[in-house]
């Protein structure tokens, strides 16, 4: 998903002195984007891309709104704000190299000689259907616009249809009744009709990836279901339903519809199965996360922690060892490994050394934060950064765009009435970075206190400023420095070279300029970011969060090539984050199986074979369900529809119950668990759950955390407790509770101690609740509260206790410590 940023960073290596060109950004106008008076809301401005994909946008206004529509001579004849285009149908031939060629254009007459219509030197391929029949590889491909996005439907075509007939009497006899919905990933911020993947051997929009069209499947696709262009999965889900409805109206009900797609394409399958249960009958999510919106929680920590380790830590040499960074960031880090982004940053530093004489420490290793997520934080959060396909066609209209993920999904997050910006969920109040390591003795208390005092948070959206190099153009950043300091360009260069101007004003891969920092090197703790509770409640309610409760049980093969050793952003624990959400949301994970595939040193493996095997297993699974509808999904599962893992050559390592034990349970590690090392996130390292779905934690006082034995082997002194209270004046995270703002959760107040008489503790709480008496984080006694709200807990011996009440199975806040002598 970070390919675009990598390519921009790599361009640094070939850039000339002050001619570095990265990603330009337009200014943003504060205020709500204009919306049609419609339900659901429609995003404007909106850039059309249909004209890039053989479609003709229809003029819908003469007011300069949207994308200019040109006549054959290149003159503007009007504008298209909604990007509608008439549907067209083409006939493709696939050659023996797998390439696509149009052999009959839209509305062209039948082609008597198909071979002659192909480019010279190419040969028409044949393809073998599921029943063993071999036919010429010819495709009827329909393309148009639904819900403002480009959609397509591909099916095999007969020779007679291509050579003698036409779409009006299309022959679906080669369709095997299976429908593949091809989803696609990436990270985008909207306001565009999107990119359409029709070229090259993959051609996902036409054949699916891997190719199932050639087996007789129909393939369905939409730019509205590509997260590289937008991440509003409410829009994506509505679009997917429209495309499916159109398919059914045109071709009839399929035997089943299976989803396929990686990364954001996998996320969409889980979220759409939750929100639109009739859309998909089976899922093959590849390298998925549970959803996008909760990924922002820990991804937002990456640059904060990198900045602290790179620039501020007292023992910078300790954190210069990339293996140590896992103690804070959780995501994999490897000393001695230089991926694309690490190499590109070294190239940028070399350029600054040659140009300005500024010597910056070189990368000696890298991390998933750097290789996978560098640049995606400002893309998601900074309203002055980012761009999308064809935005240039919008001219001054781009000034209306708040360039954030929050704005892209504004209908979910909501609008701040005071600023007009989209509300933001990001929060790190009470988050104790590195808690697991200090509790286990793998981090010193001094390091723990230092990072938590200095790490800070992110500025509010209206207060953010432009990014520096490598995210912005070098000349542009130099110009901004000159303007802000009232210096001519030579003076800026001299100041940077001598250190009079901090180099971080120019080179800022940490987004330092948008962070909340300590004013005095950590003596006064850096402010944390307080998430918007309305935004949190809204996004939980919206359906953007995968809650793990599916309206119907369907076959799911969560298929994951293992990529931790190449620091790929698709961290492997996410498959188990999904599973735990299913367990939490519905008490079971029936129907979801997890497959891992090993990869070589470069991250490559037999992925096409792996995916075909998953789709073949879905085929058998669905056939079993069709043969006996009384069976449950679990009962209908074929032999391969089980948890499993395979080596990098495709040979099976293990399969069946228990192969992943030791991850979500306390049992011994299963054979697959032993074969594939999992990593965590910054929030898991801070004590959070593997589900990663707590935006804003409920908090407990620091003294309560000490009483709960939260710090393990570290027993803080009074001075250290006092320092913790300075750092966390609102308290520290209680990850035994759901997120603040979660509308499905009810977190009650802490019970109140009335008095202690002898060995009995007298407590006030909610009538009917169960009160827990806790010692060192463990429940030592439970008592029911009477109708008057009173409960007596007998047999209390000396110790330091806390109280919590549980109402209808939901735990409440912890009390302050109660010391019994």
ABEGO torsion letter per residue (X at the ends): XAAAAAAAAAAAAABBBAABBBBBBBBBBBEBBBBBBBOBBBBOBBBBAAAAAGBBBBBABAAGBEBBBBBAAGBBAEBBAAGBBBBBBBBBBBBAAGBBBBABBBGBBBBABAAAABBBGBBBBBBBBAAGBBBBBBBBBBBBBBGGBBBBBBBBBBAAAAAABBAAABBAAABAGBBBBBBBBEBBAEGBAEBBBABEAAGAAAAEOBBAAAAGBBBBBBAAABAAABABAAAAAAAAAAAAAAAAAAAEBBABBBBBEBEAAAAAAAAAAAABAAABABBBBBGBBABAAAAAAAAAAAAAAAAAAAAABABAAAAABAAAAAAAAGBBBBBGBBBAAAAAAAAAAAAAAAAAGBBBBBBABBBAAAAAABGAAAAAABAABEBBBGAAAAEAAAAABBBBAAAAAAAAAEBBAAAGBBBBABBABGBBBGAAAAAAGABBAAAAAAAAAAAEBBBBAAABBBBBOAABBAAAAAAAAAAAAGBBAAAAAAAAAAGABBAAAABBAAGAAABBBBAAGGABBBBBBBBBAAAAAAAAAAGABBAGBBABBBBBBBBBBBAAAAGBABBAAAAAAAAAAAAAAAGBABGBBBBBBBBBAAGBBBAAAAAAAAAAAAAAAAAAAAABAABBAAAABBAABBBBBBBAAGBBABBEBGAABGAABABBBBAAAAABBBBBBAAAAAGBBAAGABABBBBBBAAAAAAAGAAEABBBBAAAAAAAAAABAAEBBBAABBBBGBAABBBBBBBBBABBBEABBBBBBBBGBBBBBBBGGBBABBBBBBAAGBBBBBGBBBEBBBBBBBBGGBBBBBBBBBBBX
